[in-house]
């Protein structure tokens, strides 16, 4: 996070695309991390586009309401839990506070369409999804993420995924022991 923050904080309207979010815990976690590290004005201009292919509507409902069982939140540091979650009226369930919820917008998106949801993203996150795709599909999805990123934007993926050699020139590794990359301007 500390590698991306200066770049995001320096943008007027920093945008993040979190792809394959399932029940939405990750985009809210990202929102909380940035709330803790950004100034008030910059954070209020942050937008996280959370996407998933799930079509039943269950994910969208959970993400939009941001209500989670207390046992799913038990690993959070107490100070973070108290600052960013409030009882929602249901026993044992807590809702992410509105300030954090306003930063996250959910939309349905199939990564295998290979069509980006927008452009100019400062950060694209895709965790626990690429491993389900065939190698050729991974390459096309990564090309899509490259198109969606702003110049110098960041891409983060799960630790188990290596950057395919066919598109390695499109990204430069930011940290040697992690899967954080920066977009490189190139034609592939």
Secondary structure, DSSP 4 states (H G I P E B T S, - for coil): -HHHHHHHHTSTT-EEEEES-TTSHHHHHHHHHHHHHS-HHHHHT-EEEEEE---SSHHHHHHHHTEEEGGGGTTS-HHHHHHHEEE-SSTTEEEE-HHHHTTEEEEE--GGG---S-S-EEEEEE-SSGGGS-HHHHHHHHHHHHHHEEEEEEEEE-TTPPPPGGGGGGEEESSTTS-EEEE-----
